[in-house]
Every structure is written in structure tokens, then in C-alpha cells.
Amino acid sequence: MFTIEVKDLSMQNKVGLPDVKGVETGIACRRFSGGGWAGATVHLPSEADLTIYVNQQELVTVLCTPTKLNFLVLGFLYGEGIISGIGDVAMMRICEDEKLADVRLNDPGYKPPAKRTLTSGCGGGTVFKLQGQKVESGLVVSPVEVLSLMKKLQEKMDLYRISGGVHTSALSDTGSLLVVAEDIGRHNTLDKIQGECLAGGVTTGGRLLLTTGRVSSEMLIKAARMKVPVVVTRHSPTGRAVSLARGLGVTLVGHARGGRLTVYSHPERLGCTAG
């Protein structure tokens, strides 16, 4: 067992908002409509920088929405191969006012990776490894089920409905959403999901990963490390993500909204057998 200490100072429950964290409230602005200007106040997503230290060595600074930070850190460390499971962590302390996460591993000989890559994700993503793993799964899901799950994802976009400017992702089975995360960074949502699953003992393999954001190569690699066989987005994947999905055995679905979707790789999991 390990201990997690979280000192969470993010804003919530202001000006009658529901219990949704990660929102800056009452931001003054001027709006132009109908030929004239008017004053207004709006709610915007919070943005924070969190520096992760592992065994007292600085690893990386992540720009993120300050919610589920413990899961974000756990998921990031797992996705980068720094930990292989929750048992590798002896202690984790997260303090928002100091903008840091202090993680101590059971292995005292840990050394930070020498090379890092800046990703295309909004929120300033960084990865240390750009390698995926082959996904083997017998999962089959129908297009109707996929579209129904994407509709359920829209219903869970609590922070987006209040402030806009964030992405929402979810892990699901073929009928329901299991874990949902929102963040200014697309990649951060996947790390938060992975971390919450690690902490809660939820299996990610053989599930679907749904997201509102563009699926780029680093997003696809994170999904493959989670052993997720089906990745679905409301928007478009990149060409490199499609190539990786084909090689790693991942079914990649884009433009899933309304009554339509497009499948770019391994369509057999959606019942498509045409060449």
C-alpha cells in the first residue's frame, strides 16, 4: 500500500455553479452582437502548471486542468514506463499551491529519462517514449453501439458545458462509460483515465476509448499501452495515428457523431468485412 496526500485548492461552487472543479468564474469581457458592444462575465477553464518530481528529481512540468491530479500523475508515470503498476509507488504528495507532485518510488535507483518529446497536444504535452505495443483483442462492437456511447460521452461533458475550452475522454465497455476525465490537454485526459483505473483496479484492456479531441500519434500510443483495441473520436485522426493503429492492431474511428462514423483501421471489429 502507498499513501496519497492531495492538497487541492482549485475553484469550485462559486456563483451558483454545480460541483464542478477546474473553472475560473466571473471573467469580465466585452461582447459584440447586433452592431453593439455589451459587458459580460464568463466562466473559463482553469489552467495550472504541475511539476512532477520522482525520488526528488525533477521529471517534467505538465500544463493541465487542476482536477484529478493524483490520477494524472499516476497515469503519466505508467504511460511513460516509469512505473509498471501502483505497487511501484511508495508515496505521492500533490500540493497545488506549490504546483508540485512529489512521488517516491520503491526503487531508490530510479533515474529520469534523458530524452523527451514535445507533443502536438494542447496543454503542452511531453512524452519520453514514442513506442506502442501490439493490441490483441476479440472485442466486437457495432456502429450503433459506438454512436450511442459517443452520445453518452456528450452528456458527461460537465466542465465543457460550463466553460468550454476542454476535451473529454472516457473508457467504456460496449454499453456504458466506466471512467470519464476532462482537461485542457487531450493527452492529459488519457493519463487521468489510466491513473484512475490503476488506483481503482479497473482493467483497461479490451475496452473502448472515446474522446472529443483529435487523435494524434501520442494519443494512439497511450491507448495501445492501455491495451485498448478501439479508439473513437468525434474529430479526425492524423495520418501517422492511422499508420500506427494499423500496425498496432487498434481500430481507429473518427468523425463519430450524429448517425455517421469513419473507420480507418481494423474495421472487422465494427462488423465491416468489405475490402
C-alpha positions as CSV (number, residue, x, y, z in Angstrom):
1,M,0.0,0.0,0.0
2,F,1.1,3.6,-0.6
3,T,-0.2,6.9,0.6
4,I,-1.5,9.8,-1.4
5,E,-1.8,13.3,0.0
6,V,-3.6,15.8,-2.1
7,K,-3.9,19.5,-1.2
8,D,-6.4,20.7,-3.7
9,L,-7.1,24.4,-4.0
10,S,-8.9,24.5,-7.3
11,M,-12.0,26.7,-7.6
12,Q,-15.5,25.2,-7.2
13,N,-19.0,26.1,-6.1
14,K,-18.8,29.8,-7.0
15,V,-21.7,32.0,-8.3
16,G,-24.1,29.1,-8.1
17,L,-22.1,26.7,-10.2
18,P,-22.7,23.0,-9.8
19,D,-20.0,21.0,-8.0
20,V,-17.5,21.1,-11.0
21,K,-13.9,21.9,-10.3
22,G,-11.4,23.5,-12.7
23,V,-13.4,26.6,-13.6
24,E,-12.4,30.2,-13.3
25,T,-15.5,32.2,-12.7
26,G,-16.7,35.8,-13.3
27,I,-14.2,36.7,-16.0
28,A,-15.0,40.1,-17.4
29,C,-15.2,40.5,-21.2
30,R,-16.9,42.6,-23.9
31,R,-19.3,41.0,-26.4
32,F,-20.2,42.3,-29.9
33,S,-23.7,41.4,-31.1
34,G,-26.2,43.1,-33.4
35,G,-24.0,46.0,-34.1
36,G,-23.2,47.0,-30.5
37,W,-21.0,46.1,-27.6
38,A,-22.0,45.0,-24.1
39,G,-20.2,43.9,-20.9
40,A,-20.5,40.3,-19.7
41,T,-18.9,37.8,-17.4
42,V,-18.0,34.3,-18.4
43,H,-16.6,31.1,-16.9
44,L,-13.4,29.7,-18.4
45,P,-11.4,26.5,-17.8
46,S,-8.6,26.8,-15.2
47,E,-5.0,26.1,-16.3
48,A,-2.2,25.1,-14.0
49,D,1.4,24.0,-14.3
50,L,2.3,20.9,-12.2
51,T,5.9,19.9,-11.8
52,I,6.4,16.2,-11.2
53,Y,9.4,15.1,-9.0
54,V,10.3,11.4,-8.8
55,N,12.6,10.4,-6.0
56,Q,13.4,14.1,-5.5
57,Q,14.5,14.5,-9.1
58,E,12.5,16.8,-11.4
59,L,10.9,14.9,-14.3
60,V,8.6,17.2,-16.2
61,T,6.2,20.2,-15.9
62,V,2.7,19.5,-17.2
63,L,0.1,22.1,-18.2
64,C,-3.3,20.8,-17.2
65,T,-6.7,21.4,-15.7
66,P,-6.3,21.1,-11.9
67,T,-8.6,18.2,-11.4
68,K,-7.9,14.5,-10.7
69,L,-4.2,15.5,-10.4
70,N,-3.3,12.3,-8.5
71,F,-4.7,10.2,-11.3
72,L,-3.0,12.4,-13.9
73,V,0.4,11.8,-12.3
74,L,-0.1,8.1,-11.9
75,G,-1.3,7.7,-15.5
76,F,1.6,9.7,-16.8
77,L,4.2,7.7,-15.0
78,Y,2.6,4.4,-16.1
79,G,2.2,5.6,-19.7
80,E,5.9,6.5,-19.8
81,G,7.0,3.2,-18.4
82,I,8.4,4.8,-15.2
83,I,6.1,2.6,-13.1
84,S,4.6,-0.8,-14.1
85,G,1.8,-0.6,-11.6
86,I,0.6,1.1,-8.5
87,G,2.8,-1.2,-6.4
88,D,5.9,0.6,-7.6
89,V,4.8,3.8,-5.8
90,A,5.7,4.2,-2.1
91,M,4.3,7.7,-1.6
92,M,2.8,10.5,-3.6
93,R,2.1,14.1,-2.4
94,I,0.4,16.6,-4.6
95,C,0.2,20.3,-3.5
96,E,-1.5,22.8,-5.8
97,D,-0.3,25.9,-4.0
98,E,3.3,24.7,-4.5
99,K,2.5,23.4,-8.0
100,L,4.2,20.1,-7.5
101,A,3.8,16.4,-7.3
102,D,6.3,14.6,-5.1
103,V,6.5,10.9,-6.0
104,R,8.7,8.4,-4.2
105,L,9.2,5.0,-5.8
106,N,10.1,1.8,-4.0
107,D,13.1,1.6,-6.3
108,P,15.7,4.1,-5.0
109,G,17.9,3.7,-8.1
110,Y,15.5,5.4,-10.5
111,K,17.0,7.9,-13.0
112,P,14.9,10.3,-15.1
113,P,14.8,9.5,-18.9
114,A,17.3,11.5,-20.9
115,K,15.1,12.3,-23.9
116,R,11.7,13.9,-24.1
117,T,9.4,14.8,-27.0
118,L,7.1,17.8,-27.1
119,T,3.7,16.6,-28.4
120,S,1.1,18.2,-30.6
121,G,-1.4,18.2,-27.8
122,C,-2.9,21.4,-26.4
123,G,-1.7,22.0,-22.8
124,G,1.9,21.4,-23.6
125,G,2.3,17.7,-23.7
126,T,5.5,15.8,-23.2
127,V,6.4,12.2,-23.7
128,F,9.6,10.3,-23.1
129,K,8.8,7.2,-25.2
130,L,7.2,7.0,-28.6
131,Q,6.7,3.3,-28.8
132,G,3.5,1.3,-28.7
133,Q,2.7,-2.3,-28.1
134,K,0.6,-4.6,-30.2
135,V,-3.0,-4.9,-29.0
136,E,-4.7,-8.3,-29.2
137,S,-8.4,-8.4,-28.5
138,G,-11.5,-10.2,-29.6
139,L,-13.7,-7.2,-28.9
140,V,-16.5,-6.6,-31.4
141,V,-18.8,-3.6,-31.2
142,S,-21.5,-2.3,-33.6
143,P,-21.5,1.1,-35.2
144,V,-24.8,1.8,-33.4
145,E,-23.2,1.0,-30.0
146,V,-20.3,3.2,-30.8
147,L,-22.5,6.2,-31.7
148,S,-24.6,5.6,-28.6
149,L,-21.5,5.7,-26.4
150,M,-20.4,8.9,-28.0
151,K,-23.8,10.4,-27.2
152,K,-23.3,9.3,-23.6
153,L,-19.9,11.0,-23.6
154,Q,-21.5,14.3,-24.6
155,E,-23.9,14.0,-21.7
156,K,-20.9,13.7,-19.3
157,M,-19.1,16.9,-20.5
158,D,-19.8,18.8,-17.3
159,L,-16.8,21.2,-17.4
160,Y,-17.1,21.8,-21.1
161,R,-20.8,22.8,-20.8
162,I,-19.8,25.4,-18.2
163,S,-16.6,26.8,-19.6
164,G,-15.8,25.3,-23.0
165,G,-12.2,25.0,-24.0
166,V,-11.6,21.5,-22.7
167,H,-11.5,17.9,-24.0
168,T,-13.5,15.0,-22.6
169,S,-12.5,11.3,-22.8
170,A,-13.9,8.1,-21.4
171,L,-13.1,4.5,-21.0
172,S,-16.2,2.3,-21.7
173,D,-17.4,-1.2,-22.3
174,T,-19.9,-1.8,-25.1
175,G,-22.8,-0.4,-23.1
176,S,-21.7,2.2,-20.5
177,L,-19.0,4.7,-19.6
178,L,-16.7,3.4,-16.8
179,V,-14.3,6.4,-16.2
180,V,-14.6,10.0,-17.5
181,A,-11.9,12.7,-17.5
182,E,-11.8,16.4,-18.7
183,D,-8.8,18.6,-19.3
184,I,-7.4,21.3,-21.5
185,G,-5.0,18.7,-22.8
186,R,-6.2,15.8,-24.9
187,H,-3.4,13.6,-23.7
188,N,-4.0,14.6,-20.1
189,T,-7.5,13.1,-20.3
190,L,-6.0,9.7,-21.2
191,D,-3.4,9.9,-18.4
192,K,-6.2,10.8,-15.9
193,I,-8.2,7.8,-17.1
194,Q,-5.2,5.4,-16.8
195,G,-4.4,6.7,-13.3
196,E,-7.9,6.4,-12.0
197,C,-8.0,2.8,-13.4
198,L,-4.7,2.0,-11.7
199,A,-5.9,3.4,-8.4
200,G,-9.3,1.7,-8.6
201,G,-8.2,-1.7,-10.1
202,V,-10.2,-1.1,-13.3
203,T,-9.0,-3.1,-16.3
204,T,-8.4,-1.0,-19.4
205,G,-7.6,-3.9,-21.8
206,G,-10.4,-4.9,-24.1
207,R,-12.3,-1.7,-23.6
208,L,-13.2,1.3,-25.9
209,L,-11.5,4.7,-25.5
210,L,-13.7,7.6,-26.5
211,T,-12.5,11.2,-26.9
212,T,-13.7,14.6,-28.2
213,G,-10.3,15.6,-29.5
214,R,-8.1,14.9,-32.4
215,V,-6.3,11.5,-32.2
216,S,-2.6,12.1,-32.9
217,S,0.3,9.6,-32.7
218,E,1.0,10.1,-29.0
219,M,-2.7,9.6,-28.2
220,L,-2.8,6.4,-30.2
221,I,0.4,5.1,-28.4
222,K,-1.1,5.9,-25.0
223,A,-4.2,3.9,-26.0
224,A,-2.1,1.0,-27.2
225,R,-0.2,0.9,-23.9
226,M,-3.6,0.7,-22.2
227,K,-4.3,-2.3,-24.4
228,V,-7.4,-0.6,-25.7
229,P,-8.5,-2.2,-29.1
230,V,-10.9,0.5,-30.2
231,V,-10.3,4.3,-30.1
232,V,-13.1,6.6,-31.2
233,T,-13.1,10.4,-31.7
234,R,-15.7,13.0,-32.7
235,H,-13.0,14.6,-34.9
236,S,-10.2,13.4,-37.1
237,P,-7.1,11.3,-36.5
238,T,-3.7,12.3,-38.0
239,G,-2.2,10.2,-40.8
240,R,0.6,9.0,-38.5
241,A,-2.0,7.9,-36.0
242,V,-3.8,5.8,-38.7
243,S,-0.5,4.2,-39.7
244,L,0.3,3.3,-36.1
245,A,-3.2,2.0,-35.5
246,R,-2.9,-0.4,-38.4
247,G,0.4,-1.7,-37.2
248,L,-0.5,-2.0,-33.5
249,G,-3.9,-3.7,-34.1
250,V,-6.1,-0.8,-32.9
251,T,-9.4,0.0,-34.6
252,L,-9.4,3.8,-35.1
253,V,-12.7,5.5,-35.6
254,G,-13.2,9.2,-36.5
255,H,-16.0,11.7,-37.1
256,A,-18.3,9.7,-34.8
257,R,-21.3,11.9,-34.4
258,G,-24.9,12.0,-35.4
259,G,-25.6,8.8,-37.3
260,R,-22.2,8.5,-39.0
261,L,-18.6,7.4,-38.4
262,T,-15.5,6.6,-40.4
263,V,-13.2,3.6,-39.6
264,Y,-9.6,3.9,-40.6
265,S,-8.1,0.6,-39.4
266,H,-9.2,-2.9,-38.5
267,P,-12.8,-2.4,-39.4
268,E,-13.6,-6.0,-38.7
269,R,-14.2,-5.1,-35.0
270,L,-17.1,-3.0,-36.1
271,G,-18.5,-5.8,-38.3
272,C,-17.2,-4.4,-41.6
273,T,-15.8,-7.2,-43.7
274,A,-15.5,-5.4,-47.0
275,G,-12.1,-4.9,-48.5
